[in-house]
Amino acid sequence: MLFGKYINKYYKKYAIFFIIGVIALILVDYFQLEIPKICGNIIDGVSTGTIFEEENSNQMLKYMLYLGLIAFIMFTGRFAWRYSIFGVAARIEADMRDEMFSHSLKLSNQYYKEHKVGQLMALLTNDLQTIKRTFGSGTIFLIDAVFLGSIALFKMIRLNWLLALLSLIPMMLILGISLLVGKVMEQKYKLTQEAYDDLSDFAQENFSGISVIKAFVKEVFEIKEFAKLNKKNYDRNISFFRSSVLLDVLLTAVISLIIALLIGGGSYFVINESIFFGSKFTSGRLFEFIGYFSSLVWPILAVSMLIQMRAQGVASYKRIEEFLDSKIDIVDDNVEEIDDIKGKIEFKHLNFKYPDGSNLALEDITFKIDEGMMVGIVGRTGCGKTTIVDLLLRTYNVDNQSLFIDDKDIMHIPFKKVRDSIGYVPQDNFLFSDTIANNIGFFAEDELDEASIEEAAKLASVHDNIIEFEKNYSTVLGERGVTLSGGQKQRVSIARALIKNPAILIFDDSVSAVDTDTESKILSNLRAVRQGKTTIMIAHRISTVETLDMIVLMDEGKVIDVGTHNELLERSALYQQMVHLQELEKEVGGEQNEK
């Protein structure tokens, strides 16, 4: 059994199941120890012939009926404790998985920059299964070790204290060795889990990037790298199980030796008609004694197995506890009452550095977006455009009084309200392995009507592509939307944001994979449906932003200039250079197309 701040609550929550399971297990153990006594009485009765005497003619029948009753009680009891205890273990595993998944969704982007997904998956699978085994089998081992072992030992001492003492000395020695080995095994199991983390993460990355691996013909290299990690995982598991098997073999050998000694020593006491606690030590009592010792063997083995299992459980729990202790960075603090967000945005001398960064990602950012404006943000790669989006979505914290929405400090607006008011089309256009309709209607808690979904798809200029699929909007996409082309994924992502009809809509370079004609249609549709609502478009192509109400020009984490396309073209050398380079690209592209 395990104890810790994330586990103790389950003992209370599932107390009734624990109580029923423990009571049933104790009953089974108690009646199990009645069997050696009955069998011993039968042997003595047969050997002396008393059981066949007329006055004892019904004794054998009584013994048989009692054994039948014990069998029924043990059958019923074993069903009850297995259902209760193993059921609790499964419930605890499910509850902890829910808690861990919920916690994972609350962690900031920074956490996932520092920790790999494969490691998290190992916690949710391998480590939780270890916790379940420790709760289920571990509870059984503990009860059997304490109750069955204690009662069996007491009965052995009452029958023959000398034999009991002789059998216990080597057993206590083995128990001490098991405790020492358990410490070593805990460390070894921790190493096996770490190796599994590396293997799981490597496989997950390769499956996600399979197209890149094939494109660069790196299959053989990746196979070799996987083989190294697999060998490391294999070696650490073998090292752990070698210790486990060695302990089991040692226990079995010692127990077999003790039984042989008991038969020899017990036979001596039977032959010499020795008296213990006022009773003669007969062949029936020797059989009874060995039966109790055999019942004691399991508790001793259970102690050993409990040590091993708890070592594994503690190692896994420590890893899970470390994950659940991970700080949740994005929290509401001193929130202010706010009605529906309208869409006014203002940056006031904002400085921002990523938690793991050494330099400012954004420096002295100051500009304002009025409600209902369509604004473009442009600049060279790495200038901080996407960081602006991260801050608006409150995926990172900012200094107080540096970023405002509707004239209220974003740090004092409930972050869920901020995100509910924003529609976001990310750069990577992540789509889920679900139907196209469900991907477009992702934001809604209830299923949206087909007309709304189709309207959003039409505004994103992707409806015609979708109806070409055999199942139309019911088409199930592959992992990360692999079924669709790059441009189609972008437009489905746009439809997903548009159907939300948010006060603020953000495009993070979200039309880069579509041709200029499709881009023009999407922008025209946006102007028609986004009247009075704020729209921000981060882009590399000047054609995407040149018709917008305002353009924010950025470079090296700073705002260089703010104005319309014509204003920036007139006064900004950097903007002129960007326009000139893109015009050259068009000319080169046009010449190549003519050829």
C-alpha positions as CSV (number, residue, x, y, z in Angstrom):
1,M,0.0,0.0,0.0
2,L,1.1,3.6,-0.7
3,F,0.7,6.8,1.2
4,G,1.1,10.4,-0.1
5,K,-0.8,13.6,-0.5
6,Y,-2.3,12.6,-3.8
7,I,-3.2,9.1,-2.7
8,N,-4.4,9.3,0.9
9,K,-7.8,10.8,-0.1
10,Y,-8.7,7.6,-1.9
11,Y,-8.6,5.5,1.2
12,K,-11.4,7.7,2.5
13,K,-13.3,7.9,-0.8
14,Y,-13.3,4.1,-1.2
15,A,-13.3,3.1,2.4
16,I,-16.4,0.9,2.1
17,F,-14.8,-1.2,-0.6
18,F,-11.6,-1.5,1.4
19,I,-13.6,-2.6,4.5
20,I,-15.6,-5.2,2.6
21,G,-12.5,-6.5,0.8
22,V,-10.4,-6.7,4.0
23,I,-13.2,-8.4,5.9
24,A,-13.8,-11.0,3.1
25,L,-10.0,-11.6,2.9
26,I,-9.7,-12.1,6.7
27,L,-12.7,-14.6,6.6
28,V,-11.1,-16.6,3.8
29,D,-7.8,-16.6,5.7
30,Y,-9.4,-17.8,8.9
31,F,-11.4,-20.6,7.4
32,Q,-8.4,-21.6,5.2
33,L,-6.5,-22.3,8.5
34,E,-9.3,-24.7,9.6
35,I,-8.5,-27.1,6.8
36,P,-5.2,-28.4,8.3
37,K,-6.9,-29.0,11.7
38,I,-9.7,-31.0,10.1
39,C,-7.3,-33.1,8.0
40,G,-5.1,-33.7,11.0
41,N,-8.1,-35.0,13.0
42,I,-9.1,-37.3,10.1
43,I,-5.5,-38.7,9.9
44,D,-5.4,-39.3,13.7
45,G,-8.9,-40.9,13.6
46,V,-7.9,-43.2,10.7
47,S,-4.5,-44.2,12.2
48,T,-6.1,-45.0,15.6
49,G,-9.3,-46.5,14.2
50,T,-11.5,-44.3,16.4
51,I,-13.2,-42.6,13.5
52,F,-14.6,-46.0,12.5
53,E,-16.1,-46.8,15.9
54,E,-19.9,-46.9,16.2
55,E,-20.2,-43.8,18.5
56,N,-18.1,-41.8,15.9
57,S,-19.9,-43.1,12.8
58,N,-21.1,-39.6,11.8
59,Q,-17.8,-37.9,12.5
60,M,-16.4,-38.3,9.0
61,L,-19.6,-37.0,7.5
62,K,-19.4,-33.9,9.7
63,Y,-15.8,-33.3,8.6
64,M,-16.8,-33.6,5.0
65,L,-19.8,-31.2,5.4
66,Y,-17.5,-28.7,7.3
67,L,-14.9,-28.9,4.5
68,G,-17.7,-28.3,2.0
69,L,-18.9,-25.3,4.0
70,I,-15.4,-23.9,4.1
71,A,-15.0,-24.3,0.4
72,F,-18.2,-22.3,-0.2
73,I,-17.1,-19.6,2.2
74,M,-13.7,-19.4,0.5
75,F,-15.3,-19.2,-2.9
76,T,-17.7,-16.5,-1.9
77,G,-15.1,-14.6,0.1
78,R,-12.5,-14.7,-2.7
79,F,-15.0,-13.3,-5.2
80,A,-15.9,-10.5,-2.7
81,W,-12.3,-9.4,-1.9
82,R,-11.2,-9.6,-5.5
83,Y,-14.1,-7.5,-6.7
84,S,-13.7,-5.0,-3.9
85,I,-9.9,-4.7,-3.7
86,F,-9.1,-5.0,-7.4
87,G,-12.1,-2.9,-8.2
88,V,-10.8,-0.1,-5.9
89,A,-7.3,-0.4,-7.5
90,A,-8.9,0.1,-11.0
91,R,-11.0,3.1,-9.7
92,I,-8.0,4.7,-8.1
93,E,-6.0,4.3,-11.4
94,A,-8.9,5.9,-13.3
95,D,-9.3,8.8,-10.8
96,M,-5.6,9.5,-10.8
97,R,-5.5,9.5,-14.6
98,D,-8.3,12.0,-14.7
99,E,-6.5,14.2,-12.1
100,M,-3.3,14.0,-14.0
101,F,-4.9,14.8,-17.4
102,S,-6.8,17.7,-15.9
103,H,-3.5,19.0,-14.4
104,S,-1.7,18.6,-17.7
105,L,-4.3,20.9,-19.4
106,K,-3.6,23.6,-16.8
107,L,0.1,23.6,-17.2
108,S,1.6,26.4,-19.2
109,N,3.3,26.2,-22.6
110,Q,6.6,26.6,-20.8
111,Y,6.1,23.2,-19.1
112,Y,5.8,21.4,-22.5
113,K,8.9,23.2,-23.8
114,E,10.9,21.7,-20.9
115,H,9.2,18.2,-20.7
116,K,8.7,15.7,-23.5
117,V,5.3,14.2,-24.3
118,G,6.6,10.6,-24.3
119,Q,7.6,11.1,-20.6
120,L,4.1,12.3,-19.8
121,M,2.5,9.3,-21.6
122,A,4.7,7.0,-19.6
123,L,3.3,8.5,-16.4
124,L,-0.3,8.1,-17.6
125,T,0.2,4.4,-18.6
126,N,3.2,2.5,-17.1
127,D,3.5,4.3,-13.8
128,L,-0.3,4.4,-13.2
129,Q,-0.5,0.6,-13.8
130,T,2.2,0.1,-11.3
131,I,0.2,2.2,-8.8
132,K,-2.8,0.0,-9.5
133,R,-0.9,-3.2,-8.9
134,T,0.5,-1.8,-5.7
135,F,-3.0,-0.9,-4.4
136,G,-4.6,-4.2,-5.5
137,S,-2.1,-6.9,-5.0
138,G,-0.2,-4.9,-2.4
139,T,-3.2,-4.7,-0.1
140,I,-3.8,-8.5,-0.4
141,F,-0.1,-9.2,0.3
142,L,-0.2,-6.9,3.4
143,I,-3.4,-8.4,4.9
144,D,-2.2,-12.0,4.3
145,A,1.2,-11.2,5.8
146,V,-0.3,-9.7,8.9
147,F,-3.4,-11.8,9.6
148,L,-2.8,-15.2,7.9
149,G,0.9,-15.2,9.0
150,S,0.1,-14.2,12.6
151,I,-2.7,-16.8,13.1
152,A,-0.7,-19.6,11.3
153,L,2.3,-18.8,13.5
154,F,0.2,-18.8,16.7
155,K,-1.3,-22.2,15.8
156,M,2.2,-23.6,15.0
157,I,3.5,-22.5,18.4
158,R,0.5,-24.1,20.2
159,L,1.2,-27.4,18.4
160,N,5.0,-27.5,18.8
161,W,6.8,-24.4,19.9
162,L,10.3,-25.9,19.3
163,L,9.6,-26.8,15.7
164,A,8.0,-23.3,15.2
165,L,11.1,-21.6,16.6
166,L,13.4,-23.7,14.4
167,S,11.4,-22.8,11.3
168,L,11.2,-19.1,12.1
169,I,15.0,-18.4,12.5
170,P,15.8,-18.9,8.7
171,M,12.6,-17.2,7.7
172,M,13.4,-14.0,9.7
173,L,16.9,-14.0,8.1
174,I,15.3,-14.2,4.6
175,L,12.9,-11.4,5.6
176,G,15.8,-9.2,6.6
177,I,17.6,-9.9,3.3
178,S,14.4,-9.1,1.4
179,L,14.2,-5.7,3.1
180,L,17.7,-4.8,2.0
181,V,17.2,-6.1,-1.5
182,G,14.0,-4.0,-1.7
183,K,16.0,-0.8,-1.4
184,V,18.2,-1.8,-4.3
185,M,15.2,-2.9,-6.4
186,E,13.5,0.5,-5.9
187,Q,16.5,2.3,-7.5
188,K,16.6,-0.3,-10.3
189,Y,12.9,0.1,-11.0
190,K,13.3,3.9,-11.2
191,L,16.0,3.4,-13.8
192,T,13.7,1.0,-15.8
193,Q,11.0,3.7,-15.8
194,E,13.4,6.4,-17.0
195,A,14.5,4.1,-19.8
196,Y,10.9,3.5,-20.8
197,D,10.4,7.3,-20.8
198,D,13.2,7.7,-23.4
199,L,11.9,4.8,-25.5
200,S,8.3,6.1,-25.5
201,D,9.3,9.6,-26.3
202,F,11.6,8.6,-29.2
203,A,8.8,6.4,-30.7
204,Q,6.2,9.2,-30.3
205,E,8.5,11.7,-32.1
206,N,9.3,9.3,-34.9
207,F,5.6,8.4,-35.5
208,S,4.7,12.1,-35.6
209,G,7.6,12.9,-37.9
210,I,7.4,9.9,-40.1
211,S,7.1,11.9,-43.3
212,V,10.3,13.9,-42.5
213,I,12.2,10.6,-41.8
214,K,11.1,9.2,-45.2
215,A,11.9,12.4,-47.0
216,F,15.4,12.4,-45.7
217,V,15.9,8.6,-46.1
218,K,16.7,8.3,-42.4
219,E,14.9,5.1,-41.7
220,V,18.0,3.0,-41.1
221,F,19.5,5.6,-38.8
222,E,16.3,5.9,-36.8
223,I,16.0,2.1,-36.5
224,K,19.6,2.0,-35.1
225,E,18.8,4.7,-32.6
226,F,15.6,3.0,-31.5
227,A,17.6,-0.3,-31.1
228,K,20.0,1.5,-28.8
229,L,17.2,2.8,-26.6
230,N,15.4,-0.5,-26.7
231,K,18.5,-2.3,-25.6
232,K,18.9,0.1,-22.8
233,N,15.3,-0.5,-21.7
234,Y,15.9,-4.2,-22.0
235,D,19.1,-4.2,-20.0
236,R,17.5,-2.2,-17.1
237,N,14.5,-4.4,-17.0
238,I,16.6,-7.6,-17.0
239,S,18.7,-6.1,-14.2
240,F,15.6,-5.5,-12.2
241,F,14.0,-8.9,-12.8
242,R,17.3,-10.7,-12.2
243,S,17.2,-9.3,-8.6
244,S,13.6,-10.2,-8.3
245,V,14.1,-13.8,-9.6
246,L,17.2,-14.3,-7.4
247,L,15.2,-13.3,-4.3
248,D,12.3,-15.6,-5.3
249,V,14.6,-18.6,-5.9
250,L,16.4,-18.0,-2.6
251,L,13.1,-17.9,-0.8
252,T,11.8,-21.1,-2.5
253,A,15.0,-23.0,-1.8
254,V,15.0,-22.0,1.9
255,I,11.3,-22.9,2.3
256,S,11.8,-26.3,0.7
257,L,14.7,-27.0,3.0
258,I,12.7,-25.9,6.1
259,I,9.8,-28.3,5.1
260,A,12.3,-31.2,4.8
261,L,13.7,-30.4,8.2
262,L,10.2,-30.1,9.7
263,I,9.2,-33.5,8.4
264,G,12.4,-35.1,9.9
265,G,12.1,-33.2,13.2
266,G,8.4,-33.7,13.5
267,S,8.7,-37.4,12.8
268,Y,11.1,-37.6,15.7
269,F,8.6,-36.0,18.1
270,V,5.8,-38.3,16.8
271,I,7.9,-41.5,17.3
272,N,8.9,-40.4,20.8
273,E,5.3,-39.4,21.6
274,S,6.4,-36.0,22.7
275,I,3.9,-33.8,24.7
276,F,3.4,-30.1,23.9
277,F,0.8,-27.9,25.7
278,G,-0.6,-31.1,27.3
279,S,-1.3,-32.9,24.1
280,K,0.6,-35.7,22.4
281,F,2.3,-34.8,19.1
282,T,0.8,-37.3,16.7
283,S,1.1,-37.9,13.0
284,G,-2.2,-35.9,12.6
285,R,-0.7,-33.0,14.5
286,L,2.5,-33.2,12.3
287,F,0.3,-33.0,9.2
288,E,-1.6,-30.1,10.8
289,F,1.7,-28.3,11.7
290,I,3.1,-28.6,8.2
291,G,-0.3,-27.4,6.8
292,Y,0.1,-24.3,9.0
293,F,3.7,-23.8,7.9
294,S,2.6,-24.1,4.3
295,S,0.0,-21.4,5.0
296,L,2.8,-19.3,6.7
297,V,4.9,-19.7,3.6
298,W,2.6,-17.5,1.5
299,P,2.6,-14.6,4.0
300,I,6.4,-14.8,4.1
301,L,6.5,-14.8,0.3
302,A,3.9,-12.0,0.3
303,V,6.2,-9.9,2.5
304,S,8.9,-10.4,-0.1
305,M,6.6,-9.6,-3.0
306,L,5.1,-6.6,-1.1
307,I,8.6,-5.3,-0.7
308,Q,9.3,-5.6,-4.4
309,M,5.9,-4.2,-5.4
310,R,6.0,-1.3,-2.9
311,A,9.5,-0.4,-4.2
312,Q,8.1,-0.2,-7.7
313,G,5.0,1.7,-6.5
314,V,7.0,4.2,-4.5
315,A,9.3,4.9,-7.5
316,S,6.2,5.4,-9.8
317,Y,4.4,7.5,-7.2
318,K,7.4,9.8,-6.7
319,R,7.4,10.5,-10.5
320,I,3.6,11.1,-10.5
321,E,3.9,13.3,-7.4
322,E,6.6,15.4,-9.1
323,F,4.3,15.9,-12.1
324,L,1.3,16.8,-10.0
325,D,3.5,19.2,-8.0
326,S,4.4,21.1,-11.2
327,K,3.4,24.7,-10.7
328,I,0.4,26.0,-12.6
329,D,1.7,29.4,-13.8
330,I,-1.5,30.8,-15.3
331,V,-4.0,31.6,-12.6
332,D,-6.5,34.3,-11.9
333,D,-5.4,36.9,-9.3
334,N,-7.4,39.9,-8.1
335,V,-9.8,39.6,-11.0
336,E,-12.1,42.4,-11.9
337,E,-15.7,42.2,-13.0
338,I,-16.0,42.6,-16.7
339,D,-18.9,42.3,-19.2
340,D,-18.5,40.8,-22.6
341,I,-15.2,41.7,-24.1
342,K,-15.6,44.1,-27.1
343,G,-12.1,43.8,-28.7
344,K,-10.1,46.9,-27.8
345,I,-6.4,46.0,-27.2
346,E,-3.6,48.2,-26.0
347,F,0.1,47.4,-25.3
348,K,1.8,49.9,-23.0
349,H,5.6,49.7,-22.8
350,L,5.4,45.9,-22.5
351,N,8.6,43.9,-22.0
352,F,8.6,40.1,-22.0
353,K,11.1,37.4,-21.6
354,Y,10.4,33.7,-21.8
355,P,10.9,31.9,-18.5
356,D,13.9,29.9,-20.0
357,G,15.2,32.8,-22.0
358,S,18.1,35.1,-21.3
359,N,17.1,38.0,-23.5
360,L,13.9,40.0,-24.0
361,A,11.6,38.5,-26.6
362,L,9.6,41.7,-26.7
363,E,10.9,45.1,-25.7
364,D,9.0,48.3,-25.0
365,I,6.0,47.2,-27.1
366,T,3.5,50.1,-27.4
367,F,0.5,50.3,-29.8
368,K,-3.3,50.3,-29.7
369,I,-6.0,48.5,-31.6
370,D,-9.4,50.0,-31.5
371,E,-12.5,47.8,-31.4
372,G,-13.6,46.5,-34.8
373,M,-10.2,47.2,-36.6
374,M,-8.5,44.8,-38.9
375,V,-4.8,44.9,-38.1
376,G,-1.8,43.2,-39.6
377,I,1.5,42.4,-37.8
378,V,4.5,41.9,-40.1
379,G,8.2,41.5,-39.7
380,R,11.1,39.2,-40.3
381,T,11.2,35.6,-38.9
382,G,11.8,35.6,-35.2
383,C,10.9,39.2,-34.6
384,G,8.3,38.4,-31.9
385,K,5.0,38.3,-33.8
386,T,3.9,34.9,-32.4
387,T,4.9,36.0,-28.9
388,I,2.3,38.8,-29.2
389,V,-0.3,36.1,-29.8
390,D,0.9,34.0,-26.9
391,L,0.5,37.0,-24.6
392,L,-3.0,37.9,-25.9
393,L,-4.1,34.3,-25.3
394,R,-2.7,34.5,-21.7
395,T,-0.5,31.4,-22.2
396,Y,2.2,33.4,-20.4
397,N,2.0,36.0,-17.6
398,V,3.0,39.6,-18.3
399,D,3.8,42.6,-16.0
400,N,0.8,44.4,-14.6
401,Q,-0.4,47.5,-16.4
402,S,1.4,46.5,-19.7
403,L,-1.4,44.8,-21.7
404,F,-5.0,45.9,-21.7
405,I,-8.2,44.5,-23.2
406,D,-11.2,46.9,-23.1
407,D,-9.1,49.2,-20.9
408,K,-8.7,46.5,-18.3
409,D,-5.4,44.9,-17.3
410,I,-5.3,41.4,-18.8
411,M,-3.7,40.1,-15.6
412,H,-6.9,40.9,-13.8
413,I,-9.4,39.5,-16.3
414,P,-10.3,35.8,-15.8
415,F,-8.1,34.0,-18.3
416,K,-10.9,31.7,-19.4
417,K,-13.0,34.8,-20.3
418,V,-10.0,36.2,-22.3
419,R,-9.7,32.9,-24.3
420,D,-13.4,32.5,-24.7
421,S,-13.5,35.9,-26.5
422,I,-10.6,35.0,-28.9
423,G,-10.7,32.9,-32.0
424,Y,-7.3,31.6,-32.9
425,V,-5.8,30.1,-36.0
426,P,-2.3,28.8,-35.2
427,Q,0.6,28.4,-37.4
428,D,0.7,24.6,-37.1
429,N,-3.1,24.2,-37.9
430,F,-3.4,21.3,-35.5
431,L,-6.5,19.2,-36.3
432,F,-7.8,16.2,-34.3
433,S,-8.4,12.6,-35.4
434,D,-12.1,13.3,-35.7
435,T,-14.6,14.2,-38.4
436,I,-14.2,17.4,-40.3
437,A,-17.5,18.7,-38.8
438,N,-16.3,18.1,-35.3
439,N,-13.0,19.8,-36.0
440,I,-14.8,22.9,-37.3
441,G,-17.3,22.9,-34.4
442,F,-14.6,22.1,-31.8
443,F,-15.3,25.1,-29.6
444,A,-19.0,24.2,-28.9
445,E,-20.0,21.9,-26.0
446,D,-23.0,20.7,-27.9
447,E,-23.1,19.5,-31.5
448,L,-23.6,22.3,-33.9
449,D,-26.1,22.2,-36.8
450,E,-24.8,21.3,-40.2
451,A,-25.8,24.7,-41.7
452,S,-23.6,26.6,-39.3
453,I,-20.6,24.3,-40.0
454,E,-21.1,24.6,-43.8
455,E,-21.4,28.4,-43.6
456,A,-18.1,28.6,-41.7
457,A,-16.5,26.3,-44.3
458,K,-17.7,28.5,-47.1
459,L,-16.3,31.6,-45.5
460,A,-13.0,29.8,-45.2
461,S,-13.2,28.8,-48.9
462,V,-12.9,25.1,-48.0
463,H,-16.5,23.9,-48.5
464,D,-15.9,22.9,-52.1
465,N,-12.9,20.7,-51.1
466,I,-14.9,19.0,-48.3
467,I,-17.8,18.0,-50.4
468,E,-15.4,16.2,-52.8
469,F,-14.7,13.6,-50.0
470,E,-16.9,10.5,-50.1
471,K,-18.3,11.2,-46.6
472,N,-18.2,15.0,-46.9
473,Y,-18.2,16.6,-43.4
474,S,-18.3,13.2,-41.8
475,T,-14.9,12.3,-43.2
476,V,-12.6,11.3,-40.3
477,L,-9.2,12.9,-40.5
478,G,-6.0,11.1,-39.8
479,E,-3.7,12.0,-37.0
480,R,-3.0,15.8,-36.9
481,G,-5.2,16.1,-40.0
482,V,-2.9,14.2,-42.3
483,T,-5.8,13.4,-44.6
484,L,-5.9,17.0,-45.8
485,S,-3.3,19.1,-47.7
486,G,-1.5,22.0,-46.1
487,G,-3.9,24.6,-47.5
488,Q,-7.0,22.6,-46.6
489,K,-5.8,22.2,-43.1
490,Q,-5.3,26.0,-42.8
491,R,-8.8,26.7,-44.1
492,V,-10.4,24.1,-41.8
493,S,-8.6,25.8,-38.9
494,I,-9.9,29.2,-40.2
495,A,-13.5,27.8,-40.3
496,R,-13.0,26.5,-36.7
497,A,-12.1,30.0,-35.6
498,L,-14.8,31.8,-37.6
499,I,-17.7,29.6,-36.4
500,K,-16.9,30.8,-32.8
501,N,-17.7,34.4,-33.9
502,P,-15.3,35.8,-31.3
503,A,-14.8,39.4,-30.4
504,I,-11.1,39.1,-31.3
505,L,-9.9,36.9,-34.2
506,I,-6.2,36.1,-34.6
507,F,-4.6,34.6,-37.6
508,D,-1.0,33.5,-37.0
509,D,0.4,33.3,-40.6
510,S,-2.7,31.3,-41.3
511,V,-3.1,31.8,-45.1
512,S,0.5,31.1,-46.1
513,A,-0.4,27.7,-47.7
514,V,-3.2,29.0,-49.9
515,D,-2.8,30.7,-53.3
516,T,-3.4,34.5,-53.6
517,D,-6.8,34.1,-55.2
518,T,-8.1,32.0,-52.2
519,E,-6.4,34.4,-49.8
520,S,-8.2,37.3,-51.5
521,K,-11.6,35.5,-51.1
522,I,-10.9,34.7,-47.4
523,L,-10.0,38.4,-46.7
524,S,-13.1,39.6,-48.5
525,N,-15.3,37.2,-46.5
526,L,-13.7,38.4,-43.3
527,R,-14.4,42.0,-44.1
528,A,-18.1,41.1,-44.7
529,V,-18.6,39.0,-41.5
530,R,-16.2,40.7,-39.1
531,Q,-17.8,44.2,-39.2
532,G,-17.4,45.8,-35.7
533,K,-15.1,42.9,-34.5
534,T,-11.4,43.0,-34.0
535,T,-9.2,40.9,-36.4
536,I,-5.5,40.5,-36.1
537,M,-3.5,38.9,-39.0
538,I,0.1,38.0,-38.5
539,A,1.7,37.4,-41.9
540,H,4.8,37.2,-44.0
541,R,3.1,38.1,-47.2
542,I,2.5,41.8,-47.7
543,S,-0.5,41.0,-49.9
544,T,-2.2,39.6,-46.8
545,V,-2.1,42.9,-44.8
546,E,-1.9,45.7,-47.4
547,T,-5.6,46.4,-47.4
548,L,-6.1,46.2,-43.6
549,D,-6.9,49.2,-41.4
550,M,-3.5,49.2,-39.7
551,I,-0.2,47.4,-39.9
552,V,2.3,46.9,-37.0
553,L,5.8,46.5,-38.3
554,M,8.2,44.6,-36.0
555,D,11.8,43.7,-35.9
556,E,14.1,42.1,-33.3
557,G,11.3,42.1,-30.6
558,K,10.4,45.8,-31.1
559,V,7.7,47.8,-32.8
560,I,9.4,49.7,-35.6
561,D,6.4,51.6,-37.0
562,V,2.6,51.5,-37.0
563,G,0.5,52.8,-39.9
564,T,-1.4,51.9,-43.1
565,H,0.3,50.2,-46.1
566,N,0.8,53.4,-47.9
567,E,2.1,55.2,-44.8
568,L,4.7,52.5,-44.1
569,L,5.7,52.3,-47.7
570,E,6.4,56.0,-47.6
571,R,8.4,56.3,-44.4
572,S,9.8,52.8,-43.4
573,A,13.0,51.5,-45.1
574,L,12.4,48.0,-43.6
575,Y,8.9,47.9,-45.0
576,Q,10.0,49.1,-48.4
577,Q,12.7,46.4,-48.4
578,M,10.1,43.7,-47.5
579,V,7.7,44.9,-50.3
580,H,10.6,45.0,-52.8
581,L,11.8,41.5,-52.0
582,Q,8.3,40.0,-52.3
583,E,7.7,41.8,-55.7
584,L,11.0,40.2,-56.9
585,E,9.8,36.8,-55.7
586,K,6.5,37.3,-57.7
587,E,8.5,38.3,-60.8
588,V,10.8,35.3,-60.5
589,G,7.8,33.0,-59.9
590,G,6.0,34.5,-62.8
591,E,8.9,34.0,-65.2
592,Q,9.3,30.3,-64.0
593,N,5.6,29.7,-64.6
594,E,5.9,31.2,-68.1
595,K,8.8,28.8,-68.9
